[in-house]
Amino acid sequence: MSDKPRPIVRDTTGLSLNYRFWWRMQYLGFAIFGPADQQPHRSPKEHLKRERALRVLRAHEARGTDAPQEVVEAAREL
């Protein structure tokens, strides 16, 4: 397990505007009101980042395109 937080995936393939808005609101809520900093495998913010990366990866697979390496690395399990 890595102690480094994963980056937020910049690729928005398969993410609707509505999803991105509510994702950002949840992330901001966890940043302000969420638990104190935790190890990445227990952090709700890291869970949100991984979920977003998985959605982008699935969208690339459905379209038959190759996902950027950043997306693949972010979608990996900690």
C-alpha positions in Angstrom: 0.0 0.0 0.0 1.2 3.5 -0.8 1.0 6.4 1.6 0.9 8.9 -1.3 -2.5 10.3 -2.3 -3.5 9.7 -5.9 -4.1 12.6 -8.2 -7.5 13.7 -9.4 -8.0 12.4 -12.9 -8.3 15.3 -15.4 -9.8 13.1 -18.1 -13.6 13.6 -18.2 -14.4 10.9 -20.7 -17.8 9.4 -19.7 -18.5 11.9 -16.9 -21.5 14.1 -17.3 -21.5 17.7 -16.2 -24.0 16.9 -13.4 -21.7 14.1 -12.1 -18.7 16.3 -12.2 -20.5 19.1 -10.3 -21.8 16.7 -7.5 -18.4 14.9 -7.4 -16.7 18.3 -6.8 -19.3 19.2 -4.1 -18.7 15.9 -2.3 -14.9 16.3 -2.5 -15.1 19.9 -1.2 -17.4 18.7 1.6 -15.0 16.0 2.7 -12.1 18.5 2.5 -13.9 21.0 4.8 -16.2 18.9 7.0 -14.8 15.4 6.6 -12.5 13.4 8.9 -9.0 14.5 9.6 -6.3 13.4 7.3 -6.1 9.6 7.2 -4.0 7.0 5.4 -5.0 6.9 1.7 -6.7 3.5 1.9 -9.1 4.8 4.6 -9.7 8.3 3.2 -13.1 9.2 1.8 -11.5 11.7 -0.6 -9.2 9.0 -2.0 -12.3 6.7 -2.4 -14.0 9.4 -4.5 -10.8 9.8 -6.6 -10.6 6.1 -7.3 -14.4 5.9 -8.1 -14.0 8.7 -10.6 -11.0 7.1 -12.2 -12.8 3.8 -12.5 -15.8 5.5 -14.3 -13.4 7.1 -16.7 -11.6 3.8 -17.3 -14.9 2.0 -17.9 -16.0 4.7 -20.4 -12.8 4.3 -22.3 -13.3 0.6 -22.4 -16.9 1.0 -23.6 -15.8 3.3 -26.4 -12.9 1.0 -27.4 -10.2 3.7 -26.8 -7.1 3.4 -24.7 -7.2 5.2 -21.3 -4.3 7.4 -20.4 -1.7 5.9 -18.1 -2.7 8.4 -15.4 -6.2 7.0 -15.4 -5.1 3.4 -15.2 -2.7 4.1 -12.3 -5.3 6.1 -10.4 -7.9 3.3 -10.8 -5.6 0.7 -9.3 -6.5 -0.7 -5.8 -4.3 0.6 -3.0 
